[in-house]
Amino acid sequence: MFDEKFFAGEFADRASEFLDEHGGLGVEFVTVTGERLDILAVESTEGDGMTLVTRSERLVFLPYAQLAYIEMAGQRDHRIASFRLSDSAS
């Protein structure tokens, strides 16, 4: 069962370590109904649930009882560091 102490304790510490190790972090919360929430920020974990900001710019209140699991993944930047376009006509 998820609760306020879970998010303030060891999970928060491990998530911070994971972020440092991987240089970025993607977090998805999955509800008991199977909805996947791509989380940008957790605004509050007080009371019976938490207030989340999703990457799709939604503000969501999620009761702890509705949270099935959390999935974390390191984010790698696959963009090309730099490139130049030719300034001469060929």
Secondary structure, DSSP 8 states (H G I E B T S, - for coil): ---HHHHHTHHHHHHHHHHHHHT-EEEEEEETT--EEEEEEEEE--TTEEEEEETTS-EEEEEGGGEEEEEEEE----S-S------S--
